[in-house]
Amino acid sequence: MKVFILTYFLGLGVIGYHLAPQKSKAESIKDGSEIYLDLCYRCHGLDGVGQDDMIPPLKSSDYLLKNIELAIAGLKYGLKGEIIVNNKTYNGYMAYQGLENDEIADVMNYILNQWGNSSKNFVTTLQVDEINKSILEK
């Protein structure tokens, strides 16, 4: 009986999680701007242009706009090694930032729609949940 009750409540929790109202893209972008100002701007700048040869830009970044899943994985797990952004090679390290999956979705939506970036994509928490570390090893 205890197993049945436990299973029942776990099932309700899973269903409730997936049926919870999704925030709008505008709400996600707003929340993402606060996260960006807390964590990201120190390296990538208030204007998203990065730092010379050390930190890649987020503004007009071909890497970001063409590799959304890799960018999500970088936020979710940290990133090290070479990446090419706008035909320029960066070989650095971005530490794991300790963000929850919903926060990663929000900051991604902000970055994808800031400084002239415009993306039709709407990154969701579920999409972030599905990104595994193995994507960075390819």
C-alpha positions, 0 to 999 in steps of 0.5 A: 500500500505504501508503494502505491501511495508513493508511486501515486504522489510521484506521478502527480508531481511529474505530471504537475511539473509538465503541466505547470504554466510556461512563462512567456518569452518576454518574461523569460527574457526579463528574468534572463537580463537579471541573471546576465547582470548578476553573472555574465556581464563581468566577462562578456560586457554590458554590451555583449562584445566580450574581451578582445582575444580572451572572451568571445562576443555574444553580440552577433555571435555566429557560434551562439546563433548556430549552436544553441545546444552547445551554448546551453551545454556550456552554461550547464556544465562549463566550457573549455578549449577552442571554439570559433566565433565569427571566424576567430579562435578562442581558447579559454575556460568558462566555469560552471556557473551553478545555474538551475535549468530554468535560469539557463533557459532565461539567460539564453533567451535574453542573450539570443534577443539582445544587442541586435541578436534576434532568434525565433527560438524559445529556449525552455527548461525542458530543452535545457533538461535534455542537454547532456554533457556528452554534447561537448565531447563531440 
